[in-house]
Every structure is written in C-alpha cells, then in structure tokens.
C-alpha cells in the first residue's frame, strides 16, 4: 500500500511536470508566432498581453515601454479594455515596483498585499490596490531595458519559480522584437510624415482655390496624425478672433462653435504665445472654452500649432485625438511644418488677391478717367461735374462706376461709328 502511494504520488508529480512543460512549449510557440508575424508595435503588444493572460491565468496584464530620452516607463498596453490611461501613465526609472524591476533588471514577485510593499506606487485610475499579487518582469534586449511586464492577481497567489524564470526568458526574447517593432513603426511613420509634407507642397502649388487647399490639408493631416478632428482656424485681425476655416469633421456642433478671441482657450494661447500648445485632456483643462462639445464629439488630447509667416501668426492648426495621447516631439514638429506650409499658401493667395484687386482698381481708374474726358468734351462739363455724373448714375442703377464708365465709352464709340 505504502509503495503504491509513493508510485501514485510520483506519477502525479511527473504528470504535473509534463503538463507544465506542455504549457511552456505552448506559450513559447504562441510567442514565437507573434514575433514572426508582421505586426506593428501595438498589434504585437496586444497579442502578447492576450497570450500571457491565457498562459498565466492572471486577472490583469500591463506592459510598460521605456522611453530612454525621458528616462520614463510609459504604460503602453493593457488587458483592461476600459482603461483610458494607456500612454498617459508614466513611472521614472526606479519608481514603484515596476521601476525597480526595470532598474535592477530583475523580476519582482509579491504573493500578497503587493500594495503594501515599500516600493509600490499607486495610480488611482489603475486601482491596483484591488490586486493582492504582483509579478513584475523586465523586458530586455542585449541586457538593456526595453520595458516591463506586470502580471496581477486579485487574490493571493504564489508565482512558481519555473513560471518566473520562463517569463523572464520570454522577456529577453520580447525585447529585441519590441525594439525592432518600434524602429519599424518609426520608419513607417516618418515615411507617412514625409509623404504628408510632399502632398501639402503639391497642393499649395496647385490650381485649387484656397478653401479647397485648406480642406485637403486638414484631411491629409488628420489621416497621418490619426486625428479624430483636425481643423484650421484663421485669424481675423480686425476682430482679433479665430474662425474655423476648414475641418474634416462632419460635426455641426464643432463647426458651429463661436469664434475664439486671441488668448482665449487653447488655440488662442497658441496664437498669443506663438508656439505649440498641448493638452492631455481638454475636457478637464481649466480655460478650455467648449468641454461640452469635446465630450459629445469624444475627443481628449489636443495639439494646437500656430501658422506663422516670419514672426506673424495668421491662424492655427488643431489636432484632436479620441483618447488621451502624449504628443511626441516629432509629431509637434511635423504639424508645425504643415502649419507653416499652409500659412505660405494662405499668404500667397492673399497676395494674389491683393495684386488682382490693385490691377482691377487701376483698370477701373483708367476707364473712369476716359469716360470723364468724353463727358467733359461732349457735354461741356468740368472734371468734377463729369465725375459726379458717373457716380450718381452708379448709385441710381446700383452698378459699379467701372460699369457706368464702360457704358459711357461704348455709347460714345457707337455715336462716332454712326
């Protein structure tokens, strides 16, 4: 009996080990598939989160990526579909359990009351105090930190040593894949941005009217910047107001917003300060004029960039995102470049209109002078009387003085021919 129990126990242990090995092979196979697929960064992270959730049977999985320039870990992927803070939550290197795992390049396993650990940093939006257990695993590439995976359980949970080692090994594989995905995404994004600038340049030198040019610019910009709403607001210098001149949004509420005074709201600030202004969430920003419209349209973050001609601001380009987004330096630079090109198009159009108006005024003046001369000669009028006669006829018939002058010249020519 005794020997049978030992054999049975050994058999169960062996069976458990076999199951664990099968699970390890399964997750390694899934991870390998993710890494071999042609996925962009966010697709890759989403797939990884789903794989880890299924493998480790956890209640939550978060992935933070490391921004080397800012020395920050940024929440980039989450298993919680309702979490709206992705991209907005940041930790300094060494901050919190996550930051400690990144700095030390070592896993941290807390089986209960993880929120009481002295390294723990709470975020109200994450509600991490409802999770008892936490496993924080660094993601490495060539022993350099790329990010951190956090696995959480609502109840007490002991993370097996074999699982920790496996996830740590996976973290090292993931590092290179994530870094490659980041590089690829950056290259693709740069290409799209260069295409945008090229398209804007071609649009500016085209034969389109100004309204069409501005409409094309906001449509192209919205696509490249992934904007929920993109708009161009031009400055009415006399009234010192910003007026929506083009937008790809079909929202009547947005299009029909009252004009903004210079210095008022976010766009007005971009004009008065002559520099880009970013806001993480306009619905919560004091001084933003229309939070009710923003809520209704489902927009959160805003990048407002002044349209400059030398040192003069003629308007702004606004890019709204549907969820909270931290605008990167490259995004601000590309929108500023678009804004400056758009400003050139507007300035050239205005200049063309001024030249055309001056040309028409000169032609009108010549015609009026000729008509005055004819009236003076044919009717014996003084120059002042001839001018007043043309002006009175213009008022009576509600026609321009140029049209009256043309009629006088035509009548005179017909009399000569008769």
C-alpha positions in Angstrom: 0.0 0.0 0.0 2.7 2.3 1.0 4.7 1.7 -2.1 1.6 2.2 -4.2 1.1 5.6 -2.7 4.7 6.6 -3.5 4.3 5.4 -7.0 1.0 7.2 -7.3 2.5 10.4 -5.9 5.5 10.2 -8.2 3.1 9.6 -11.1 1.1 12.7 -10.2 4.3 14.8 -9.8 5.6 13.5 -13.2 2.2 14.3 -14.7 2.2 17.8 -13.3 5.7 18.4 -14.7 4.7 17.1 -18.1 1.7 19.5 -18.0 4.0 22.4 -17.1 6.4 21.5 -19.9 3.5 21.4 -22.3 2.3 24.8 -21.1 5.8 26.2 -21.5 6.0 24.8 -25.0 2.6 26.2 -25.8 3.4 29.8 -24.7 6.8 29.7 -26.4 5.0 28.6 -29.6 2.5 31.4 -29.3 5.2 34.0 -28.5 7.3 32.7 -31.5 4.2 33.1 -33.7 3.7 36.7 -32.5 7.3 37.5 -33.1 7.3 36.0 -36.6 4.1 37.7 -37.7 4.4 41.0 -39.5 2.7 43.0 -36.7 3.1 46.7 -35.8 4.1 47.6 -32.3 0.6 47.9 -30.8 -0.7 44.8 -32.5 2.3 42.9 -31.2 1.8 44.2 -27.6 -1.9 43.4 -27.7 -1.2 39.9 -28.9 1.4 39.4 -26.2 -0.9 40.6 -23.5 -3.6 38.1 -24.6 -1.1 35.3 -24.8 0.2 36.0 -21.2 -3.3 36.3 -19.8 -4.2 32.9 -21.2 -1.0 31.2 -20.1 -0.6 32.6 -16.6 -4.3 32.8 -15.8 -3.9 36.3 -14.4 -6.5 38.9 -13.7 -4.6 41.8 -15.3 -1.5 42.2 -17.6 0.1 45.6 -18.2 3.1 46.3 -20.4 5.2 49.4 -19.9 7.8 50.5 -22.5 10.9 52.5 -21.7 11.5 56.0 -23.2 15.2 56.4 -23.0 15.2 60.1 -23.7 12.8 60.9 -20.9 14.0 58.1 -18.6 10.4 57.0 -18.2 8.4 53.9 -18.3 5.1 54.5 -20.2 2.1 52.3 -19.9 1.6 51.1 -23.5 -0.6 48.0 -23.4 -3.2 46.6 -21.0 -5.6 43.7 -20.8 -8.2 46.0 -19.4 -10.3 47.3 -22.4 -11.9 50.0 -20.2 -8.5 51.6 -19.2 -8.2 55.0 -20.7 -4.9 56.0 -19.3 -2.7 54.0 -21.7 0.0 56.3 -22.8 -0.7 58.7 -20.0 0.7 56.8 -17.0 4.4 57.1 -16.5 7.0 56.0 -14.0 10.6 57.2 -13.6 13.3 54.6 -13.7 13.4 53.0 -10.2 10.0 54.3 -9.3 7.4 51.8 -7.9 7.8 48.1 -8.1 7.7 48.4 -11.9 10.5 50.9 -12.0 12.6 48.8 -9.5 12.3 45.8 -11.7 13.4 47.9 -14.7 16.3 49.5 -12.9 17.6 46.2 -11.4 16.7 44.2 -14.4 15.3 41.5 -12.1 11.8 40.1 -11.6 9.8 41.0 -8.5 7.2 38.5 -7.2 4.8 39.6 -4.4 2.3 36.9 -3.5 0.1 39.0 -1.2 -0.6 42.6 -0.2 1.6 43.9 -3.1 0.2 47.4 -2.5 1.9 47.4 0.9 5.4 46.9 -0.5 7.5 50.0 0.3 8.4 50.3 -3.4 4.7 50.3 -4.5 3.3 53.4 -6.3 -0.4 53.6 -6.7 -2.4 55.1 -9.6 -6.0 55.9 -8.9 -7.0 55.1 -12.5 -5.4 51.6 -12.3 -7.0 50.7 -9.0 -4.0 48.4 -8.3 -4.9 48.2 -4.6 -7.6 45.7 -5.6 -4.9 43.2 -6.7 -3.2 41.2 -4.0 -0.4 39.6 -6.0 2.0 41.1 -8.5 4.7 39.8 -10.7 6.9 42.4 -12.4 9.2 41.1 -15.1 11.7 43.2 -17.0 11.8 43.1 -20.8 15.4 43.2 -22.0 17.3 43.5 -25.3 21.0 42.8 -25.2 20.8 43.4 -21.4 19.3 46.9 -22.0 15.9 47.7 -20.6 13.1 47.9 -23.1 10.1 47.7 -20.8 8.4 45.8 -18.0 5.5 43.2 -17.9 3.2 43.3 -14.9 1.0 40.3 -14.1 -1.6 40.7 -11.3 -4.0 38.5 -9.3 -6.9 39.8 -7.3 -6.4 37.0 -4.7 -3.2 35.8 -3.0 -1.1 33.9 -5.5 2.3 32.3 -5.3 4.1 32.6 -8.6 6.0 29.3 -9.3 9.8 29.7 -9.8 9.5 27.9 -13.1 6.9 30.4 -14.3 9.0 33.4 -13.2 12.1 32.0 -15.0 10.1 31.3 -18.1 8.6 34.8 -18.2 12.0 36.3 -17.6 13.4 34.3 -20.5 10.4 35.4 -22.7 11.1 39.0 -21.6 14.6 38.7 -23.1 13.2 37.4 -26.4 10.5 40.1 -26.5 13.0 42.9 -26.0 14.6 42.6 -29.4 11.2 42.0 -31.1 9.7 45.1 -29.5 12.7 47.2 -30.3 12.5 46.1 -33.9 8.8 46.9 -34.0 9.4 50.3 -32.5 12.1 51.0 -35.2 9.8 49.8 -37.9 6.9 51.9 -36.7 9.1 54.9 -36.6 10.3 54.3 -40.1 6.7 53.9 -41.4 5.6 57.0 -39.5 8.4 59.1 -40.8 7.6 57.9 -44.4 4.0 58.9 -43.9 5.0 62.3 -42.5 7.3 63.0 -45.4 4.5 62.0 -47.8 2.2 64.4 -46.0 4.7 67.3 -46.4 5.2 66.4 -50.0 1.4 66.2 -50.6 0.9 69.6 -48.9 3.6 71.1 -51.0 2.0 69.8 -54.2 -1.4 71.0 -53.0 -0.1 74.5 -52.3 1.3 75.0 -55.8 -1.8 73.5 -57.5 -4.6 75.4 -59.2 -7.0 74.8 -56.4 -8.8 77.6 -54.6 -7.7 78.4 -51.1 -10.8 76.8 -49.5 -10.1 73.5 -51.3 -6.4 73.7 -50.4 -7.1 74.1 -46.7 -9.7 71.3 -46.8 -7.2 68.9 -48.4 -4.6 69.9 -45.8 -6.8 69.0 -42.9 -8.0 65.8 -44.5 -4.4 64.6 -45.1 -3.2 65.8 -41.7 -6.0 64.0 -39.9 -5.1 60.7 -41.6 -1.3 60.9 -40.8 -1.8 62.3 -37.3 -4.6 59.9 -36.5 -6.8 62.9 -35.5 -10.5 62.5 -34.6 -10.8 66.1 -35.5 -8.4 68.3 -37.4 -9.1 72.0 -38.1 -7.6 75.2 -39.4 -8.6 78.4 -37.7 -7.7 81.6 -39.4 -7.1 84.9 -37.6 -9.5 87.8 -38.2 -7.1 90.6 -37.2 -9.7 93.3 -37.0 -11.9 91.4 -34.6 -8.9 89.6 -33.0 -10.8 86.3 -33.4 -10.0 82.8 -34.6 -12.5 81.5 -37.2 -12.8 77.8 -38.3 -11.9 77.9 -42.0 -11.5 74.1 -42.7 -12.1 70.8 -40.9 -12.6 67.2 -41.9 -15.1 66.8 -39.1 -18.8 66.5 -40.1 -19.9 67.6 -36.6 -22.2 70.6 -36.8 -21.6 71.2 -33.1 -17.9 71.6 -33.7 -18.1 73.6 -37.0 -20.7 76.0 -35.5 -18.7 76.8 -32.3 -18.5 80.5 -31.7 -15.3 82.2 -32.7 -12.4 82.4 -30.2 -10.8 85.6 -29.1 -7.0 85.7 -29.3 -5.6 84.5 -26.0 -8.8 82.6 -25.2 -8.8 78.9 -24.8 -6.0 76.6 -26.1 -5.9 77.8 -29.7 -5.9 81.4 -28.6 -3.0 80.7 -26.4 -1.0 79.2 -29.3 -1.6 82.4 -31.2 -0.7 84.8 -28.4 2.4 82.8 -27.3 3.4 82.0 -30.9 4.3 78.4 -30.0 2.6 74.9 -30.0 0.4 74.1 -27.0 -0.5 70.5 -26.0 -3.3 69.4 -23.6 -3.7 65.8 -22.4 -7.5 66.1 -21.9 -9.4 69.2 -23.0 -12.5 68.1 -21.1 -10.6 68.5 -17.8 -8.5 71.6 -18.8 -9.4 74.8 -17.0 -9.9 77.6 -19.5 -10.9 75.3 -22.4 -14.0 77.0 -23.8 -16.1 74.1 -25.1 -15.7 71.0 -22.9 -19.3 70.0 -23.6 -18.6 69.8 -27.4 -15.4 67.9 -26.7 -17.3 65.3 -24.6 -20.1 65.0 -27.2 -17.6 64.5 -30.0 -15.4 62.0 -28.0 -12.1 63.9 -28.1 -9.5 64.1 -25.4 -6.0 65.4 -26.3 -5.2 68.5 -28.3 -2.2 69.8 -30.2 -2.6 73.4 -31.3 0.1 74.8 -33.6 0.4 78.4 -34.8 0.6 79.1 -38.5 3.5 81.5 -38.9 4.7 83.9 -41.7 8.0 85.0 -40.4 7.1 86.4 -36.9 3.4 86.9 -37.7 0.7 84.4 -36.7 -2.2 84.1 -39.2 -4.0 81.2 -37.6 -3.6 77.7 -36.0 -3.9 74.0 -36.9 -5.6 71.9 -34.3 -5.3 68.1 -34.0 -7.6 66.3 -31.5 -7.2 62.6 -30.6 -10.1 60.4 -29.5 -8.2 59.2 -26.4 -5.6 60.7 -24.1 -2.3 61.0 -26.1 1.1 62.4 -25.2 2.3 64.2 -28.3 5.9 63.4 -29.2 8.4 66.0 -30.3 8.3 64.5 -33.9 4.5 64.9 -34.0 4.7 68.5 -32.9 7.5 69.2 -35.5 5.6 67.7 -38.4 2.4 69.6 -37.6 4.4 72.8 -37.3 5.9 72.1 -40.7 2.4 71.6 -42.2 1.1 74.7 -40.4 4.0 76.8 -41.9 3.3 75.4 -45.4 -0.4 76.1 -45.1 0.5 79.7 -43.9 2.6 80.2 -47.1 -0.4 79.0 -49.2 -2.7 81.5 -47.5 -0.2 84.3 -47.8 0.4 83.6 -51.5 -3.4 83.5 -52.1 -3.9 86.8 -50.2 -1.0 88.3 -52.1 -2.5 87.2 -55.4 -5.9 88.7 -54.4 -4.2 92.0 -53.5 -2.4 92.1 -56.8 -5.6 91.3 -58.7 -7.5 93.9 -56.7 -4.9 96.5 -57.4 -4.8 95.6 -61.1 -8.6 95.8 -61.3 -8.6 99.2 -59.4 -6.1 100.5 -61.9 -8.1 99.4 -64.9 -11.3 100.9 -63.3 -9.5 104.2 -62.8 -8.3 104.3 -66.4 -11.9 103.6 -67.7 -13.4 106.3 -65.4 -10.8 108.8 -66.4 -11.5 108.1 -70.1 -15.3 108.3 -69.5 -14.9 111.6 -67.6 -12.9 113.0 -70.6 -15.6 112.1 -73.0 -18.4 113.7 -70.9 -16.3 116.8 -70.4 -15.8 117.1 -74.2 -19.3 116.1 -75.3 -21.4 117.8 -72.6 -19.0 120.7 -71.7 -18.7 119.5 -68.1 -15.9 120.2 -65.6 -13.9 117.3 -64.4 -15.7 117.4 -61.0 -19.1 117.5 -62.7 -18.3 114.6 -65.0 -17.1 112.5 -62.0 -20.3 113.3 -60.0 -22.5 112.4 -63.0 -20.8 109.0 -63.3 -21.0 108.5 -59.5 -24.8 109.5 -59.4 -25.6 107.1 -62.3 -23.7 104.3 -60.5 -25.8 104.9 -57.3 -29.1 105.2 -59.3 -28.6 102.0 -61.3 -26.7 100.2 -58.5 -23.8 99.4 -60.7 -20.1 100.0 -60.3 -18.6 103.2 -61.6 -16.4 101.0 -63.8 -19.6 99.6 -65.5 -21.0 103.1 -65.9 -17.7 104.2 -67.4 -17.7 101.3 -69.9 -21.3 102.2 -70.9 -20.3 105.9 -71.5 -17.3 104.8 -73.6 -19.4 102.3 -75.6 -22.2 104.9 -76.3 -19.5 107.4 -77.5 -17.9 104.8 -79.8 -21.4 103.9 -81.3 -22.1 107.6 -81.9 -18.8 108.0 -83.7 -19.4 105.0 -85.9 -23.0 106.2 -86.7 
